[in-house]
């Protein structure tokens, strides 16, 4: 897909023109900073390393800062609190955030087949299928995309969530527990998944039905910031579209960039990049429906207190003020 096509699609979804820098300046004159939340992978990391936002907003004198998070829930807490303006997570964190009345918008999506996430066990484990997880301890970051993967995968096999013992662990803690055998399985995403595969413990991926494996990612923005500065958010999306197409066309270089930026081995990052999708897009009807299914799944299990409507916080590109 050509970059101009991606940008045109994003602009159409936003129902407004993609304004030039002068148009952005008119809206952003009161801004002095732009605060971005990111994780150790993906399109935002490329934008950071290539200084795309600094270049785009140079004429405005904006101070661009990047803030690293291990996973999505704390990133969205900061975004809702106004400590960040824009960030990215997997599919589950926005569901919990919306249920908690977080002040967020879905600004764009990154549809994915889910190959960069897995439920893993050590290679010599007697666990061969998801059914073998009954009665077992499974490490997972609560309210993360890996949490949704675990629930969806079990649901697809007719296995109740109450038939396993979930241990809610942040990725670093889960990695340690996995390495010492304190958990029987681990639901996790890249690059942690790739790191586990290459570790002394090793990793074997349990088979998951394709429909349960779909795991979209999202770019989200603070509601107040977006209502006041919609053209800034549109411009951020434009730059991310540029970054996503660069990765698609330069996967080897992207793997090197990720390795240099994170300290994660090139071998692990090469695996991560090889099985990931990077094409940023507006939230299509299909993606909204998939995200609504995630929300309904968490409500059914009592993991969020009330039903939510995902569409209510999908940004249209225009101020709600």
C-alpha positions as CSV (number, residue, x, y, z in Angstrom):
1,X,0.0,0.0,0.0
2,X,1.4,3.4,-1.0
3,X,1.9,5.9,1.8
4,X,-0.4,8.4,0.3
5,X,-3.2,5.8,0.3
6,X,-2.7,5.1,4.0
7,X,-2.8,8.8,4.8
8,X,-5.9,9.3,2.7
9,X,-7.6,6.5,4.5
10,X,-6.7,7.9,7.9
11,X,-7.9,11.3,6.8
12,X,-11.2,10.0,5.5
13,X,-11.8,8.1,8.7
14,X,-11.2,11.3,10.6
15,X,-13.7,13.2,8.4
16,X,-11.5,16.1,8.1
17,X,-8.7,17.4,5.8
18,X,-5.1,16.5,6.6
19,X,-3.8,20.0,7.3
20,X,-0.4,21.3,6.5
21,X,2.0,22.5,9.1
22,X,0.5,26.0,9.0
23,X,-3.0,24.6,9.8
24,X,-1.5,22.6,12.7
25,X,0.1,25.8,14.1
26,X,-3.2,27.6,14.2
27,X,-4.6,25.0,16.6
28,X,-1.5,24.3,18.6
29,X,-0.2,27.8,19.5
30,X,-0.8,27.2,23.2
31,X,1.1,23.9,23.2
32,X,4.6,23.7,24.5
33,X,5.1,19.9,24.7
34,X,3.9,16.6,23.2
35,X,4.2,13.5,25.5
36,X,4.2,10.1,23.9
37,X,3.9,6.7,25.7
38,X,5.4,3.7,24.0
39,X,6.6,0.2,24.6
40,X,9.8,-1.6,23.5
41,X,8.6,-2.4,20.0
42,X,6.5,-1.2,17.1
43,X,5.8,1.8,15.1
44,X,6.1,4.4,17.9
45,X,9.6,3.2,18.6
46,X,10.6,3.8,15.0
47,X,9.0,7.3,15.1
48,X,11.1,8.0,18.3
49,X,14.4,6.7,16.8
50,X,13.8,8.6,13.5
51,X,12.7,11.8,15.3
52,X,9.7,12.0,13.1
53,X,7.6,14.1,15.5
54,X,10.5,16.4,16.3
55,X,10.9,17.1,12.6
56,X,7.1,17.5,12.0
57,X,6.5,19.9,14.8
58,X,9.8,21.8,14.7
59,X,8.1,24.9,13.5
60,X,5.8,24.9,16.5
61,X,8.7,24.7,19.0
62,X,7.1,21.7,20.7
63,X,9.2,19.7,23.1
64,X,8.6,16.1,22.3
65,X,9.2,13.5,25.0
66,X,8.8,9.7,25.0
67,X,7.9,7.7,28.1
68,X,8.5,3.9,28.1
69,X,6.1,1.5,29.7
70,X,6.4,-2.3,30.1
71,X,2.8,-2.9,29.1
72,X,-0.5,-1.2,28.4
73,X,-2.5,-0.7,31.5
74,X,-0.1,1.8,33.3
75,X,0.4,3.6,30.0
76,X,-3.3,4.2,29.7
77,X,-3.6,5.3,33.3
78,X,-1.0,8.0,32.6
79,X,-2.8,8.9,29.3
80,X,-6.2,9.2,31.0
81,X,-4.7,11.3,33.9
82,X,-3.2,13.8,31.4
83,X,0.4,12.8,32.0
84,X,0.6,11.6,28.4
85,X,-1.0,12.9,25.2
86,X,-0.8,9.9,22.9
87,X,0.3,6.2,23.2
88,X,-0.2,2.7,22.1
89,X,-1.4,-0.6,23.6
90,X,-2.8,-4.0,22.7
91,X,-6.5,-4.7,22.6
92,X,-7.4,-5.4,26.3
93,X,-6.1,-2.3,28.1
94,X,-8.5,0.2,26.4
95,X,-11.4,-2.0,27.4
96,X,-10.5,-1.8,31.1
97,X,-9.7,1.9,30.8
98,X,-13.1,2.7,29.2
99,X,-14.9,0.7,31.9
100,X,-13.1,2.8,34.4
101,X,-14.3,6.0,32.6
102,X,-10.8,6.9,31.3
103,X,-10.6,10.0,29.3
104,X,-9.4,8.4,26.0
105,X,-10.1,8.1,22.3
106,X,-9.1,5.4,19.9
107,X,-7.1,7.4,17.4
108,X,-6.0,4.6,15.0
109,X,-5.5,0.9,14.8
110,X,-2.9,-1.7,13.8
111,X,-4.8,-4.8,12.7
112,X,-2.8,-8.0,13.3
113,X,-3.1,-11.7,12.9
114,X,-1.7,-12.2,16.4
115,X,1.4,-14.2,15.5
116,X,3.5,-12.0,17.8
117,X,1.7,-13.3,20.9
118,X,1.5,-16.8,22.2
119,X,0.7,-19.1,25.2
120,X,4.0,-20.8,25.8
121,X,5.3,-23.7,27.8
122,X,8.9,-25.1,28.2
123,X,9.7,-27.5,25.4
124,X,9.8,-30.6,27.6
125,X,6.5,-29.7,29.4
126,X,3.8,-32.4,29.4
127,X,1.3,-29.7,28.5
128,X,0.5,-30.3,24.8
129,X,-2.8,-28.6,24.3
130,X,-4.9,-25.9,25.9
131,X,-7.0,-28.6,27.5
132,X,-3.9,-29.6,29.5
133,X,-3.9,-26.2,31.2
134,X,-6.8,-27.2,33.4
135,X,-5.7,-26.9,37.0
136,X,-2.4,-25.3,35.9
137,X,-0.8,-22.0,36.8
138,X,-0.7,-19.6,33.9
139,X,1.2,-16.3,34.1
140,X,-0.3,-13.3,32.4
141,X,-0.3,-9.5,32.7
142,X,-3.8,-8.5,33.9
143,X,-5.8,-6.3,31.5
144,X,-3.2,-6.8,28.8
145,X,-3.6,-8.1,25.2
146,X,-2.1,-11.4,26.4
147,X,-4.9,-11.6,29.0
148,X,-7.4,-11.4,26.2
149,X,-5.5,-14.0,24.2
150,X,-5.6,-16.4,27.1
151,X,-9.3,-16.0,27.7
152,X,-10.2,-16.1,24.0
153,X,-8.1,-19.2,23.4
154,X,-9.7,-21.1,26.3
155,X,-13.1,-20.0,25.3
156,X,-12.6,-21.3,21.7
157,X,-11.9,-24.7,23.2
158,X,-14.8,-24.7,25.6
159,X,-12.5,-24.4,28.6
160,X,-13.7,-22.2,31.4
161,X,-11.4,-19.4,32.7
162,X,-12.1,-20.8,36.2
163,X,-10.6,-24.1,35.2
164,X,-7.1,-22.6,35.2
165,X,-5.2,-20.7,37.9
166,X,-4.2,-17.3,36.4
167,X,-1.3,-15.6,38.1
168,X,-1.3,-11.9,37.3
169,X,2.3,-10.9,36.7
170,X,4.0,-8.0,34.9
171,X,6.2,-9.3,32.0
172,X,9.5,-9.1,33.9
173,X,8.1,-10.9,36.9
174,X,6.4,-13.5,34.6
175,X,9.7,-14.1,32.8
176,X,11.4,-14.8,36.0
177,X,8.6,-17.1,37.2
178,X,8.7,-18.9,33.8
179,X,12.4,-19.4,33.9
180,X,12.4,-21.0,37.4
181,X,9.3,-23.1,36.8
182,X,7.0,-21.3,39.1
183,X,4.3,-21.1,36.4
184,X,3.3,-23.9,34.1
185,X,2.5,-21.6,31.1
186,X,2.8,-18.0,30.1
187,X,0.6,-15.9,27.8
188,X,2.9,-13.2,26.4
189,X,3.7,-10.9,23.5
190,X,6.8,-10.0,21.6
191,X,9.6,-9.3,22.2
192,X,9.2,-11.1,25.5
193,X,7.9,-14.1,23.6
194,X,11.0,-14.2,21.3
195,X,13.3,-13.7,24.2
196,X,11.7,-16.7,25.9
197,X,12.1,-18.9,22.8
198,X,15.8,-18.1,22.7
199,X,16.4,-18.4,26.5
200,X,17.9,-21.5,28.2
201,X,14.4,-22.5,29.2
202,X,13.1,-22.3,25.7
203,X,9.5,-22.1,24.6
204,X,6.9,-24.1,22.8
205,X,3.8,-22.4,21.5
206,X,0.5,-24.1,22.3
207,X,-1.9,-24.5,19.3
208,X,-4.6,-21.8,19.3
209,X,-7.6,-21.5,16.9
210,X,-6.9,-18.7,14.3
211,X,-10.0,-16.8,15.2
212,X,-8.9,-16.6,18.8
213,X,-5.5,-15.5,17.8
214,X,-6.4,-12.2,16.2
215,X,-5.0,-9.5,18.4
216,X,-5.3,-5.9,17.2
217,X,-3.3,-3.0,18.6
218,X,-4.4,0.5,19.0
219,X,-3.1,4.1,19.1
220,X,-5.0,6.1,21.7
221,X,-5.0,9.8,22.7
222,X,-6.1,11.8,25.7
223,X,-9.6,13.0,25.2
224,X,-9.0,16.6,26.4
225,X,-5.8,17.0,24.3
226,X,-7.5,15.6,21.2
227,X,-10.6,17.8,21.5
228,X,-8.3,20.9,21.8
229,X,-5.8,19.8,19.2
230,X,-7.3,17.4,16.6
231,X,-4.9,18.5,13.9
232,X,-2.0,17.5,16.1
233,X,-3.4,14.0,16.5
234,X,-4.0,13.8,12.8
235,X,-0.4,14.8,12.1
236,X,0.8,12.2,14.6
237,X,-1.2,9.5,12.7
238,X,0.4,10.7,9.4
239,X,3.9,10.3,10.8
240,X,3.1,6.9,12.2
241,X,1.7,5.9,8.8
242,X,5.1,6.9,7.3
243,X,6.9,4.9,10.0
244,X,4.8,1.8,9.5
245,X,5.4,1.7,5.8
246,X,9.2,2.2,6.4
247,X,9.2,-0.9,8.7
248,X,7.2,-3.0,6.1
249,X,9.8,-2.1,3.5
250,X,12.9,-2.4,5.7
251,X,12.3,-5.2,8.2
252,X,16.0,-6.1,8.6
253,X,16.8,-2.4,9.4
254,X,13.9,-2.2,11.7
255,X,15.1,-5.2,13.7
256,X,18.5,-3.6,14.0
257,X,16.9,-0.4,15.1
258,X,14.8,-2.2,17.8
259,X,17.8,-4.1,19.0
260,X,19.9,-0.9,19.3
261,X,17.1,1.0,21.0
262,X,16.1,-1.7,23.6
263,X,19.2,-3.8,24.3
264,X,17.2,-6.9,23.3
265,X,19.2,-9.2,21.0
266,X,19.1,-8.8,17.3
267,X,18.0,-12.4,17.0
268,X,15.0,-11.8,19.2
269,X,14.1,-8.6,17.5
270,X,14.4,-10.2,14.1
271,X,11.9,-12.8,15.1
272,X,9.6,-10.1,16.5
273,X,9.7,-8.1,13.3
274,X,9.3,-11.1,11.0
275,X,6.0,-12.1,12.5
276,X,4.5,-8.7,13.2
277,X,2.2,-6.4,11.2
278,X,2.8,-2.7,11.1
279,X,0.2,-1.0,8.8
280,X,-1.6,1.7,10.8
281,X,-5.2,2.2,9.7
282,X,-8.4,3.8,10.9
283,X,-10.7,1.8,13.0
284,X,-12.8,-0.2,10.4
285,X,-16.2,-1.7,11.2
286,X,-14.5,-5.1,11.4
287,X,-11.9,-3.9,13.9
288,X,-14.6,-2.1,16.0
289,X,-16.6,-5.3,16.0
290,X,-13.6,-7.4,17.1
291,X,-12.8,-4.9,19.9
292,X,-16.5,-5.0,21.0
293,X,-16.2,-8.8,21.2
294,X,-13.2,-8.4,23.5
295,X,-15.2,-6.0,25.7
296,X,-18.2,-8.4,25.9
297,X,-15.9,-11.3,26.7
298,X,-14.4,-9.4,29.7
299,X,-17.8,-8.3,31.0
300,X,-19.2,-11.9,30.7
301,X,-16.4,-13.1,33.0
302,X,-17.0,-10.2,35.5
303,X,-13.6,-8.7,34.8
304,X,-15.1,-5.3,34.0
305,X,-18.1,-4.1,36.1
306,X,-20.5,-3.1,33.3
307,X,-20.9,-3.5,29.6
308,X,-19.3,-0.8,27.4
309,X,-19.7,0.3,23.8
310,X,-16.4,0.6,22.1
311,X,-17.7,2.9,19.4
312,X,-18.4,5.6,22.1
313,X,-14.7,6.5,22.3
314,X,-13.7,6.0,18.6
315,X,-12.3,9.4,17.5
316,X,-14.0,10.9,14.4
317,X,-11.3,13.5,13.8
318,X,-13.3,16.4,15.0
319,X,-13.5,18.1,18.4
320,X,-16.2,17.0,20.7
321,X,-16.1,20.4,22.4
